[in-house]
């Protein structure tokens, strides 16, 4: 293998259905695809790790595959975090600069954010993201970056994404067991938004729903900032399990039937269409039989409406239901279900579309699917964070240089 490449960025999306390790290289400021590995997840239950050994083995297999394709050792990774334990909340705080007006520095911004984040959390809760919505300088609201401005008092409206410390530690421990050092953690909903939403959508107001296997992550943007985050305890596996019970077939066959014939609008399926189910007698299954294709829709539509009603109620309770000027964007593997957009538009009364991830340079077409939005978004988010940190460090060096140059 080649020696370690410092320009490589590796991300791990350890979901309920698959573990994906994706590697990109940063060359001349451009992210280029280098390799990936995907393995069926094991040791997961309801969006959290229930058995460390099998979960770590699946991650290790995905990482080894990514290493072979990349032809470089993979030692570190940024890890995605999702599941029903994620909570979002808004907070406000600020600092006073005294009676005389003062130029706002990066340190003042950090102090205001620290004041806003100092709210009581349960012992097991940790802050995953601190996301400033707007700064308020001397009662002037709507400021995105106050550094360099002059004023007496600086306040900030902040959105906090919090998580269960034990659930996140389980993901980190799994990655460590698989030979990966965790450099950072990212809420998968935020990452998916990075890959599928446009700047105009974020400004006008948009809800991103990332439908995974066990849960659905929600992120609402308004005026360019995160206004709301939440996780709903329904995902693609719930649709599959409903079909398995309704048709008396295995979960694997139910998943295949959902992907091939599934639709969650009953009236869009012709009444006379029939499909063959069962027939796997070797594994103790039922003999083959014909069922109406519309029966699948009769099973799937109520679950889709339950998910979307839960989504609507969550947005209403968060005070952001009226803030979706650009509508709702669905991504993740569960977004592929036919008829979902029709149900969403009728229930939410806003436009809906499927969100496909922005393709990386040299990325294979097999990754340009909604189920890889979170992984690709993690690469983009990590890249943007690194660029911002480098810019801040450069600015600090220039400032120190000018101070020391003026002292001689």
N, C-alpha and C positions, 0 to 999 in steps of 0.2 A: 504493500500500500504506500501511497505518497505520504510525506511528512504532514503533520497537522497544518491545516490551512486556517489562518486567523480570520480570513474573510468569509468563512462559512457561517451561516445561521441555521440552526436546527430547531425544529419545533416538534412537540409531541401532543397529539390529540388522542387521549385515552378515553374513548367513549364506551357506551354500553354495547354497541354492535361491532365496532372495529377499533383497533389501535393503529394509528397512522403516524409514521415518522417521516417528516418532509424536510429536505435540505435545499437551501439556496445559497448562491455565492454572490457577494457584493463586489462588483467590478465597475470602477469608474462611476460610482453612484447609482448603478443599475442592478436590480435583483435578477439573477438568472437561475433557473431551475438546475439542480445538480443530480437529485435522485430522491427516491421515496420508497418506503416499504409499508405494506398494509397487511395486518393479521387480524383474524376474527378474535374479538375480545373474549377473555375468560375471567372468571372470578369477579364478575360485576353483577350487581343486583340493584334495580331501581335507581340507576344513575350514580351509585357510589360503590367503592371497592369492598367486596365482602370476603374475598380470599386472596391474600397477598401473593402467594406462590404462583398460581396459574395466571394472575393478572400481570405479574412481573415477567413471566415466561413469554406471554403474548407480546409485551412491549419489547422484550429482548429480541424476539424473532423479527419483528418489524424493523428494529434498529439494525440488525445484521443484514437484512435485505437492502436497506437504505445505504449501508456502508459499501456493499458490493457494487451497487449502481454508481454511487458517488466516487468510489475508488479513493476514499480518504477516511481516516479514523473519525468516529463520532464519539465525543467524550462529554459534551455539554448540550443542554437543550432548554428551550423555553416551553413550559407546560401549560396546557389549557385546563381550566377548571370550570365545571358545570354541575348541574344537578339541583334538586329541590332545596338544598341547604343555602343557596344564594339568596340574599336579601338586599334590597336597595332602599336608601333613605336620603332625604334632603336636609341640609343644615346650613346655618348662616353664622358668621362671626367676623370680627374685624379688629383692627388696632388703630390707636390714635398716635399721630406723630408729634403731638405737642401743640403749642399755641402758634408756632411759626410754620409757614408752608415749607415743605421739604420734597425733594425729588425722590420718587419711588424707586427703590432698588429691588433686585431679585430676592434679597434677604427679607425685605418688607413683605413681599408677596408670600414667601414661605411662612412668615410669622402669622399673616392673616389666615392662611390655609390651616396652619396648626391650631389656631384659635377656633376656627369653624369645625374642625374635626374632633375637638375635645368634648365628645359626648359619651355618655355611659353606654358601654356595650356589655353583653353577657360574658361571663368568664371564658366561654369557648368560642366567642366570635372574634374574627380578625378582619381588618380592613384589606380588601383586595385591590380596590381602585379609589383614588381621590380625584374626582373629575370636576374642576371648576366650571360653573355654568355662566357666571358673569361676575365682574368686579364692579364695585360701586365706590367712586372717589368723590368725597364731599357731596353726596346725594346725586351725583351724576351716574346713572345706571347704564348698563349695556356695554361695558368696556371688557374686551377680551384679553388685552395685555396692557396693564397699567405701567410697566417699567419705563422710566424716563419721564412720566407725567409728574405734575407737581400738585400737592394737596396736603390737607391736615389729617383726614381720616380715610382709611382704606378698609372696605368691607368686601366679603366674598360670599356668593351663594354657591354651595358645594353639593355635589351628589356623591354619596359614598356607596360603593358596592361592598357588602360584607359577606363573609363565608364562615362555615364551620371550620375551626382550626384543625380538628381531628380528621375531617374528611380531606382537607388539603394535604395534611401531613401524610395520609395514606397514599395519595397520588405521588408525593415526593419520594416516599420510602420505596414505592414500586419502581419508580424511575431509577433510583439509586441502586436497587437490587438488579436492575437490568443493565447497570454499568453507565448510567447517564447522570452527570451532575446537573442539578436544576439551577439555572441562572435566574429565572423569573417565572411568575405565574400570571396568567391572563384569564379573565372571565371570557368564556367562549362566545357569549352573545356579543360582547364588545368586539371581539376578533372577527366574527362573521360580518358584523356591520362594516368593518374596515374593508372587507373584500367585495361587498355587493352594493353599498349605498353611494349615491352621488352627492356632491356638495349641495346641489339644489334641493335634494330631498331632505337632507339634514337641516337646511335652513327653513324650508316650508313646514316641516313637521312630518315625521314618518315613524311608523312602528315596524321594527324588524322582529320577526318571529322565526327563530332557528329551531325547527322541529327535529329533535334527535330521536334516538330509539326509546329512551325512558322518560324524557321530559322535554319541555319546550321553553327555550330561553327568550325573554322579551327585552328589547331595548328600544326606548322611545327618544328620538332626537327632536329638539325644537330650537329654532334660531341658532343652529349650528352646534348645540351642546346637548349632552345627555340629560334628559329630564326625568327618566324613570327606568328602572331595571327590575325584573322579577323573573321567577321560574315557575311554570305551570307543571303539575305532576302527571301530565299526559304526553305520550310520544308515539312514535310509529309502532312500537311493540304492542301497544294497547289495541290498535286496529288489527294487527296480526292475530293476537290472542282471541279477539272477538270472532274472527273468521274460523280459527281452529276449533273453538267451542261450537259455533253455529253449524259448521260443516262436518264436525266429527273427523277431522284430519289432523295430521301432525303439524307442529308449529312451522317446520321447514316447508311443508307443502302449502300451508296457509300463506306464508310469506311470498312464495312463488306465485300463487293465485292472485294475491293482492297486487303484485307488481305487474302481472300480465293482464288481468281482467278487472282489477279493482276500479271502482268509481263511487264517489260519495254523493252523486245526484241520481236518485232512483229513476226519474223520468227520462234521463238521457240514455238509458240502456234499453234497447229494443225488447219488447215483451217475449218474443219467440226465441231469442238467443239462448242456447244451452251450451254448457261446457262439461268436460269430463273431470271428475275428482276421484281421489282414492286410487286403488289399484295396486298399492305397494304391499302385497301379501307377504313378501319375504321378511318384512319388518313387523309383521303382525297388524298391518293396517286393514282398512275396510276394502272389500272388492270394488272395482271401478263402477261408477254410476254417473248418470247425467243429472245435472241440476241447472235450474234457471240462472243465467248470469245476473239477472236482476236481483236474485236473492243476495248476492254479494253486496250490491249497493244498499239493499235493505238493512244489512248488518253494519256497513261502514258509515252510512249517512248519519245515524244518530250519534255515533262517536265523534264524527267531525263537527256536528253542531254543538255537542257538549264541550269540545275543545274551544271552539270559537266563542261560545257563550261565556266560558270561563275567562277567555282572553278579554272580551268586551267588559266583563264585570271588573277584572283586574285593572284595566285602563281607567275605567270610571272611578274606582276607589282611589286610584293614584292621581286623579284630577287631570289626566292627559287625553281623555277620550276625544275631546274637541280639538286637540292640537295636531291632528293628522292631516294637514293640508295636502300632503303628497301621497296619502293612503297608507297601505300596509304591504310589506314585502316579506314573502315567505321563502325561507331557505332551509338547508339541512335535508337529509334523506327523506323525511316525511313530507316535504313540500312537493314531491313528485306525484302524489296521489291525485288522479284525475277528479275534477269536480270541486276540489278544495277552494279554488279561487271564486267559483260561482257562489258557494256557501258563504265565503268571507264577505263578498261584496253585498250580498243580501242581508247579512246580519250586522255588519259593521257600517254599512252605508258609505263606504269609501272605495276608491279604486284599489285593486290588489294585483300583484304580479309575483312571479317566481324570481328570486335573486340568484343569478349565476356569478361565481367568483371572477374577478379580474384575472385574466391569464398572465402568468409570469413569462418572461422571455425563455424560449426553448422548452416550455412546459408541455408534456404530452396531453393529448386531447382527453384522455381518460380521467384527468383530474379536473376538467372544466365542468364539474357537476355540482349541484347544490350541496351534496353530502361532504364535499371537501372545502366548503366556504370557510369554516372555522380554522382549519389548518393553514390555508393560504392567507387568511386574515391575520393569523398570528405572526407569519413572516413579515407582512406589511406593517403591522403595528410595531414589531420589534425594530424593524428598519427605521421607521419614523422616530421612535424613541431614541435610538442611537444617534440619529442625525441631530435631534434637538439637543441632546446632552453634549455632543461634540461642538455644536454652535455656542452653547452656553459656556463651555470650557474655553473656547477660543475667545469669546468676549471677555471672560474674566482675565485671561492672559494678557489681552491687549490693554485692559484697564490697569492691571498691575504694572505692566511695562511703562505706561504713561506716567503712573504715580512715581515709580522709581526713577524714571528719566527726569522728572521735574524736581526731584529732591537733590540733584547734583548740580 
